[in-house]
Amino acid sequence: MTTRSGKRPKVTWRRLALGGVGVGAVAAAVWWGRHATQASAEAAAPPPQPAAAQTPPAPPVSDYTQRVVAYVCGTTPVTREQLGEYLIARLGEFKVNALVNKIVLERACEKQGLGVTEAEVDAQLTTDLAAAQINRREFLDNYLRRRELTLYEWREDVLRPKLLTGKLLRERARPSEEDLRKAFASFYGEKVVCQAIFWPKAQHEEALAQYEKVRGSAEEFDRQARRQPDGRLGAVAGQMEPFGRHGLGDEVLENEAFKLREGEVSPVLKSPSNARPTDDYSVVVLKLVRRVPADKVTKFEDVRPALEKEVVDRQVQALTPETLARLRQEANAEILLKAEDDKGQGGEPVREQLGRSQQPVAVLYGNLPVTREQLAEYLIARYGADRLDLLVNRIIVRRTCAEKGLAVADAEVEAALKEHLEASGVGRELFVKEVLHRKRKTLFEFQEDGLRAGLLMSKMVAPLVRAEEADLGKGFEAYYGEQFECRLILWPRSPRDHEIAIKQYGLIRTSEAEFDRAARSQANQRLAAESGKIALFGRYGFGNDNVEREVAKLAEGEMTPLVETPEGYAVLKLVKRHPPKEGVTLEGEVRGRLEQEVIAKKTQMMIPVEFQKLREAATPNLLLRPALREDELTRQVQQEISQIPAGLGTKK
């Protein structure tokens, strides 16, 4: 929407994502330190509806089962089907609904002769970025990459469905005069800037208990705002984007916010929870920071066309869930891909057995199958290039272990899982539901790519690991020697952040208040929430010799120089020294416990070293390449242009 001055109102990323048919991003860590993006779009299957009889189309002829996507050890092929089954085993049950939604929506649009061209997707991206007042590079770096989304996913799973639903529902969207007036008030009327602390429903009692503290102390409100469960709000001390009447989407919160005086804190309120769909509501407390006066220059009639477009877009967004549910009901979508048993005969994972590419994972309209191959290709397009590397790693490890006669029994994996659950203090069912599934990760993936892979590599490097006397001495010093109580400020490892760290260093070195401010506002949210406080550590206990040497030189209250670490640029302030524990010697139970820990730590350090050797020996050749990111494409084009001989193609 533009004003007479040509400016557009600020659009938040939350609003940019509205209208997408199925996108979310979750990072799932795998055992060798790589991460992969997982997205979800789950919709409840509607009750069965009768479907007209029709003859299902013959499956398309493809080379899916034979096409090679990588070679390992020179000539051992990895097929597209292997990659597809690998992805289905890990992402299939979370993504099959997204594929069904895509097929159902596209078929509904095709029946009405509706489609979306690449040019339309490009134009929508340009429009959204202009509305959000951000360029493409910032969008890639500050939004997509942080959520581990590719530009392809954003275009295909957000923009294209958004445009399709817009065309499908445009005739049903009829903005009234009242709707337009509300939109005008939202964009050009008075706004408020608030700090917010959100608690999930389960912490309602905790919110009530903390309320008097946060209401009576600005420092306590700020501290709790940084510690809140929502990490994005915590990073900015709970400060929200300015919003006007009818602009927040929650009338209760809006009314309470506009009642407040500057610096005043609202009562404890309930708000519908968008972050956690299993909750009925979140608990929130608002604090008014300031009011932003209404725009007295812009006139309603001048921006009416833009307001109409904005209201239509909002109405389409509101109609989208209902429409998708209706389309799925008409499609009588039956999901056949279920959570299978993790193991088949001989311990081979059921969900990675090959030769069933045409097996249906869902059935639409009574007799239209959605095959495993279709689901696999959907996943490969989004995650294949990144996950192929992980599949190759898995093949290399298993192949090497088989040659050495090493194996991990199911009972060992189960024992490792039990140990993990006991250490975490949660039951199996709760772990799967509340930990794994919230991260869009299956128990199968956790067991196979985490526990089994780790056990295999541990067995492989076990002959190389010894607990030397010097190691035991270091372990004893780390646990029972002098301990340091410190606060840490960590800047990310980039040239820009290095410059920021250097500039801030002079301030925080001479001012406790500046150190405290920097500690509370640092990029690492966990450290910021604790004002930089870290656990006690002794010599050989921090994991960085350079940092430990610098801390050992300090008197209480002093600060280290700026120290470069693998995690970034760090400064530590020594709060207190704790003397060594008395009466403890390196004998008996202490020695046995330290031996186990030393071996475990050295094993973990040895695994990546030995794995790298295996990887180099296997000389993998990956044939599936990821789609170029926009910045990479720009650099490639610029490089190619720079290599063109001078004068080539110019007129003489």
LODREN-206762 format. One record per residue (C-alpha): x, z negated, y. Coordinates in steps of 0.2 Angstrom, whole numbers, plus 5000, padded with zeros to 4 digits. Example, Ala and Ser with C-alpha at 12.3 -4.5 7.8 and 13.67 -1.06 7.14 Angstrom:
BEGIN
     x     z     y
  5062  4961  4978
  5068  4964  4995
% end
This chain:
BEGIN
     x     z     y
  5000  5000  5000
  5007  5005  5017
  5004  4998  5034
  5005  5008  5050
  5023  5003  5052
  5026  5011  5035
  5030  4994  5026
  5023  4989  5010
  5017  4972  5005
  5029  4963  4993
  5024  4965  4975
  5031  4953  4962
  5038  4957  4945
  5023  4949  4937
  5011  4961  4946
  5023  4976  4941
  5020  4971  4923
  5001  4970  4924
  4992  4984  4916
  5005  4986  4902
  4997  4988  4885
  5010  4978  4875
  5027  4972  4882
  5036  4956  4881
  5055  4953  4878
  5063  4939  4868
  5082  4938  4864
  5085  4934  4846
  5103  4929  4842
  5110  4935  4826
  5125  4927  4817
  5139  4938  4823
  5135  4935  4841
  5125  4950  4845
  5108  4950  4853
  5093  4961  4851
  5078  4964  4860
  5061  4960  4853
  5045  4964  4861
  5027  4959  4856
  5010  4965  4859
  4998  4956  4847
  4979  4958  4847
  4967  4950  4836
  4959  4962  4823
  4941  4964  4827
  4928  4963  4813
  4926  4979  4802
  4915  4992  4808
  4908  5007  4798
  4918  5023  4801
  4913  5041  4798
  4920  5049  4783
  4935  5060  4787
  4949  5068  4777
  4966  5060  4782
  4979  5072  4787
  4993  5077  4776
  5009  5067  4779
  5021  5077  4790
  5036  5083  4781
  5052  5074  4787
  5070  5071  4783
  5067  5052  4786
  5073  5046  4769
  5089  5057  4769
  5095  5058  4787
  5111  5049  4789
  5113  5038  4805
  5130  5030  4800
  5144  5031  4788
  5154  5016  4782
  5171  5017  4773
  5173  5035  4776
  5159  5043  4765
  5146  5029  4762
  5130  5035  4771
  5118  5023  4780
  5101  5032  4780
  5087  5032  4793
  5076  5024  4780
  5088  5010  4778
  5088  5007  4796
  5069  5008  4797
  5067  4995  4783
  5080  4984  4791
  5070  4984  4807
  5053  4982  4799
  5059  4967  4789
  5063  4959  4806
  5052  4966  4819
  5037  4974  4809
  5025  4960  4809
  5027  4957  4827
  5026  4975  4832
  5014  4983  4821
  4999  4978  4832
  5009  4986  4847
  5010  5003  4837
  4991  5002  4833
  4987  4999  4851
  4997  5014  4856
  4989  5026  4843
  4971  5020  4847
  4974  5022  4866
  4982  5039  4864
  4968  5045  4853
  4954  5039  4865
  4963  5048  4879
  4965  5064  4869
  4947  5065  4865
  4944  5065  4884
  4958  5077  4887
  4968  5064  4896
  4987  5063  4895
  5002  5057  4905
  5017  5069  4909
  5035  5063  4911
  5033  5067  4930
  5019  5055  4932
  5029  5041  4923
  5043  5045  4935
  5032  5044  4950
  5024  5028  4944
  5041  5020  4942
  5046  5026  4960
  5030  5019  4967
  5032  5002  4958
  5050  5000  4964
  5045  5004  4982
  5031  4992  4982
  5043  4978  4975
  5056  4983  4988
  5069  4986  4976
  5080  5000  4971
  5083  5007  4953
  5100  4999  4951
  5093  4982  4956
  5078  4985  4944
  5090  4989  4929
  5102  4975  4933
  5091  4961  4939
  5075  4964  4929
  5077  4975  4914
  5094  4969  4908
  5090  4951  4910
  5075  4953  4899
  5085  4964  4887
  5073  4979  4890
  5079  4997  4891
  5072  5009  4904
  5064  5018  4889
  5054  5003  4884
  5048  5000  4901
  5043  5019  4903
  5035  5020  4886
  5027  5003  4883
  5022  4998  4901
  5021  5013  4913
  5014  5026  4901
  5000  5015  4894
  4996  5009  4911
  4994  5026  4917
  4983  5031  4902
  4972  5016  4904
  4970  5020  4923
  4964  5037  4919
  4953  5031  4906
  4945  5018  4916
  4946  5025  4934
  4927  5030  4934
  4922  5012  4930
  4932  5004  4944
  4920  5003  4959
  4927  4992  4973
  4914  4984  4984
  4916  4980  5003
  4919  4961  4998
  4933  4966  4986
  4941  4976  5000
  4940  4961  5012
  4947  4949  5000
  4962  4961  4997
  4965  4962  5015
  4965  4943  5017
  4977  4942  5002
  4989  4954  5010
  4987  4952  5029
  4979  4935  5031
  4988  4918  5032
  4999  4914  5018
  5007  4898  5011
  5024  4895  5003
  5024  4881  4990
  5035  4873  4978
  5027  4870  4960
  5031  4860  4945
  5023  4867  4929
  5021  4857  4913
  5013  4863  4897
  4997  4856  4891
  5006  4845  4878
  5015  4836  4893
  4999  4832  4903
  5002  4813  4901
  5021  4815  4906
  5015  4824  4922
  5003  4810  4926
  5017  4797  4923
  5029  4807  4935
  5016  4811  4948
  5019  4795  4959
  5038  4798  4959
  5037  4816  4964
  5023  4813  4977
  5033  4799  4985
  5051  4806  4985
  5057  4824  4991
  5073  4821  4981
  5063  4817  4965
  5051  4832  4968
  5066  4843  4970
  5074  4836  4954
  5059  4838  4943
  5056  4855  4950
  5074  4860  4944
  5071  4852  4927
  5054  4860  4923
  5051  4869  4907
  5049  4886  4916
  5067  4891  4918
  5063  4905  4931
  5055  4892  4942
  5068  4879  4939
  5082  4890  4945
  5074  4891  4962
  5068  4873  4963
  5050  4878  4959
  5048  4889  4975
  5034  4902  4973
  5032  4919  4982
  5021  4917  4998
  5003  4920  4993
  4987  4921  5003
  4968  4919  4999
  4963  4928  4984
  4981  4932  4980
  4986  4920  4967
  4973  4923  4954
  4968  4905  4953
  4955  4899  4965
  4958  4881  4961
  4976  4881  4965
  4973  4892  4980
  4960  4880  4988
  4972  4865  4985
  4987  4874  4992
  4978  4879  5008
  4971  4860  5010
  4989  4854  5011
  4999  4849  5026
  5018  4854  5026
  5027  4842  5015
  5012  4836  5007
  5010  4836  4988
  4994  4841  4979
  4985  4831  4965
  4989  4835  4947
  4980  4851  4943
  4975  4862  4928
  4979  4880  4928
  4976  4894  4915
  4992  4896  4905
  5000  4914  4905
  5016  4908  4898
  5010  4900  4882
  4994  4909  4875
  4991  4895  4863
  4988  4883  4877
  4972  4882  4886
  4980  4877  4902
  4996  4871  4911
  4998  4856  4922
  5004  4859  4939
  5008  4850  4955
  5010  4860  4972
  5020  4855  4987
  5017  4865  5003
  5034  4870  5011
  5027  4880  5026
  5013  4891  5032
  5015  4910  5036
  5004  4916  5050
  4992  4930  5047
  4996  4948  5052
  4987  4950  5069
  4993  4968  5071
  4987  4977  5056
  4968  4982  5056
  4957  4983  5041
  4951  5001  5044
  4969  5007  5046
  4974  5001  5028
  4957  5004  5020
  4963  5019  5009
  4978  5008  5002
  4966  4993  4999
  4954  5004  4989
  4968  5010  4978
  4975  4992  4976
  4958  4985  4972
  4955  4999  4959
  4971  4996  4951
  4967  4977  4950
  4950  4981  4942
  4958  4993  4930
  4970  4979  4925
  4955  4967  4923
  4946  4980  4912
  4961  4984  4901
  4960  4970  4888
  4941  4972  4885
  4944  4991  4883
  4958  4989  4871
  4948  4977  4861
  4933  4989  4860
  4944  5004  4855
  4952  4993  4841
  4935  4988  4836
  4930  5006  4835
  4945  5010  4826
  4941  4997  4813
  4960  4993  4813
  4965  4984  4797
  4983  4978  4797
  4991  4979  4780
  5008  4973  4784
  5008  4955  4780
  5021  4941  4778
  5028  4945  4761
  5038  4934  4750
  5056  4934  4756
  5064  4939  4739
  5060  4951  4725
  5068  4952  4708
  5087  4948  4708
  5086  4940  4725
  5085  4958  4734
  5074  4957  4749
  5057  4964  4746
  5055  4971  4764
  5071  4981  4763
  5068  4990  4746
  5068  5009  4749
  5057  5023  4744
  5040  5019  4751
  5041  5028  4768
  5022  5034  4766
  5016  5017  4761
  5003  5012  4774
  5006  4997  4786
  4989  4999  4794
  4973  5009  4792
  4962  5015  4806
  4945  5023  4807
  4943  5019  4788
  4955  5031  4781
  4968  5036  4794
  4985  5028  4788
  4999  5021  4799
  5014  5023  4787
  5030  5013  4786
  5039  5029  4792
  5028  5029  4808
  5032  5010  4811
  5050  5013  4807
  5052  5027  4820
  5043  5017  4833
  5055  5003  4831
  5071  5015  4829
  5066  5023  4846
  5067  5006  4854
  5079  4995  4845
  5088  5007  4832
  5104  5011  4842
  5107  4993  4845
  5102  4986  4828
  5111  4999  4819
  5127  4991  4823
  5120  4974  4815
  5114  4983  4800
  5132  4991  4797
  5140  4974  4799
  5128  4967  4786
  5132  4981  4774
  5151  4979  4777
  5150  4960  4773
  5139  4962  4757
  5150  4976  4751
  5166  4966  4753
  5159  4950  4745
  5152  4960  4730
  5170  4967  4728
  5177  4949  4728
  5164  4942  4717
  5156  4932  4730
  5138  4928  4731
  5126  4916  4739
  5111  4910  4728
  5094  4908  4735
  5096  4889  4731
  5111  4888  4743
  5101  4897  4757
  5086  4885  4754
  5098  4870  4755
  5106  4876  4771
  5088  4878  4778
  5084  4861  4773
  5099  4854  4781
  5096  4863  4797
  5078  4857  4798
  5083  4839  4795
  5096  4841  4809
  5083  4848  4820
  5070  4835  4816
  5056  4847  4812
  5046  4852  4797
  5047  4870  4789
  5030  4875  4795
  5032  4869  4813
  5049  4877  4814
  5042  4894  4809
  5027  4893  4820
  5034  4884  4836
  5053  4890  4835
  5055  4906  4826
  5038  4914  4830
  5039  4910  4848
  5055  4919  4848
  5048  4934  4839
  5059  4930  4824
  5054  4928  4806
  5060  4916  4793
  5066  4930  4783
  5078  4935  4797
  5084  4918  4800
  5088  4916  4782
  5096  4933  4779
  5105  4936  4795
  5109  4918  4800
  5111  4907  4785
  5115  4919  4770
  5127  4929  4781
  5136  4913  4787
  5137  4906  4770
  5145  4923  4763
  5158  4923  4777
  5162  4905  4775
  5165  4908  4756
  5176  4923  4761
  5187  4914  4773
  5187  4897  4763
  5204  4901  4754
  5212  4903  4772
  5207  4887  4779
  5216  4870  4778
  5214  4854  4787
  5232  4850  4793
  5238  4833  4798
  5240  4839  4816
  5222  4845  4816
  5216  4828  4810
  5226  4820  4824
  5218  4831  4837
  5201  4827  4830
  5204  4809  4830
  5210  4810  4848
  5195  4820  4853
  5182  4807  4846
  5191  4791  4847
  5204  4793  4861
  5201  4792  4880
  5185  4800  4885
  5181  4809  4902
  5164  4808  4911
  5163  4824  4922
  5151  4835  4932
  5153  4854  4930
  5149  4868  4941
  5150  4885  4933
  5150  4902  4941
  5147  4918  4931
  5162  4929  4926
  5161  4943  4939
  5171  4948  4954
  5156  4945  4966
  5154  4927  4959
  5172  4924  4959
  5172  4927  4978
  5157  4916  4980
  5166  4902  4970
  5181  4903  4981
  5171  4902  4997
  5161  4887  4990
  5176  4878  4983
  5182  4872  5000
  5165  4865  5004
  5162  4856  4988
  5180  4849  4987
  5178  4839  5003
  5159  4834  5003
  5150  4825  4989
  5133  4831  4996
  5139  4849  4995
  5146  4847  4977
  5129  4839  4973
  5119  4854  4981
  5130  4867  4972
  5128  4858  4955
  5109  4858  4957
  5108  4876  4962
  5121  4884  4950
  5116  4899  4940
  5117  4890  4923
  5099  4882  4922
  5104  4869  4910
  5118  4863  4920
  5108  4864  4936
  5094  4853  4928
  5107  4839  4925
  5116  4841  4942
  5131  4847  4932
  5133  4832  4921
  5140  4836  4904
  5143  4825  4888
  5158  4814  4887
  5174  4823  4880
  5191  4819  4875
  5208  4828  4873
  5205  4843  4862
  5186  4840  4863
  5181  4852  4878
  5187  4867  4869
  5198  4874  4883
  5216  4867  4884
  5218  4872  4902
  5202  4863  4908
  5207  4847  4898
  5225  4847  4906
  5218  4848  4923
  5205  4835  4920
  5218  4823  4913
  5227  4824  4929
  5213  4818  4940
  5209  4801  4947
  5190  4796  4947
  5181  4806  4961
  5194  4820  4961
  5190  4838  4957
  5200  4851  4947
  5206  4868  4955
  5195  4883  4951
  5198  4886  4933
  5195  4903  4924
  5186  4901  4907
  5178  4913  4895
  5161  4908  4901
  5165  4910  4920
  5174  4901  4934
  5173  4882  4933
  5176  4866  4943
  5175  4849  4935
  5174  4832  4945
  5180  4817  4936
  5166  4803  4937
  5174  4790  4926
  5187  4787  4913
  5182  4778  4897
  5196  4770  4887
  5200  4774  4869
  5190  4765  4855
  5199  4750  4849
  5201  4745  4830
  5198  4763  4824
  5212  4771  4813
  5214  4788  4805
  5210  4781  4787
  5196  4780  4774
  5179  4787  4780
  5185  4792  4797
  5198  4804  4788
  5186  4811  4776
  5173  4815  4790
  5186  4823  4801
  5193  4833  4787
  5175  4840  4784
  5173  4844  4803
  5190  4852  4805
  5187  4863  4790
  5170  4868  4797
  5177  4871  4814
  5192  4881  4808
  5180  4891  4797
  5169  4896  4811
  5184  4901  4821
  5191  4911  4807
  5175  4921  4803
  5175  4932  4818
  5194  4936  4815
  5192  4940  4797
  5176  4950  4801
  5185  4961  4814
  5198  4965  4800
  5184  4970  4788
  5176  4981  4802
  5192  4990  4806
  5195  4993  4788
  5177  5000  4785
  5180  5012  4800
  5161  5014  4803
  5155  5030  4811
  5138  5027  4820
  5129  5043  4823
  5113  5036  4832
  5117  5034  4850
  5106  5024  4862
  5098  5033  4877
  5109  5032  4892
  5104  5019  4905
  5102  5026  4922
  5118  5019  4929
  5128  5026  4914
  5120  5043  4916
  5124  5043  4935
  5142  5039  4931
  5143  5052  4917
  5136  5066  4929
  5148  5061  4943
  5162  5061  4931
  5157  5079  4925
  5156  5085  4943
  5173  5078  4947
  5181  5088  4933
  5174  5105  4940
  5188  5115  4947
  5188  5116  4966
  5178  5132  4972
  5170  5135  4955
  5153  5142  4959
  5154  5144  4977
  5151  5160  4987
  5166  5169  4993
% end
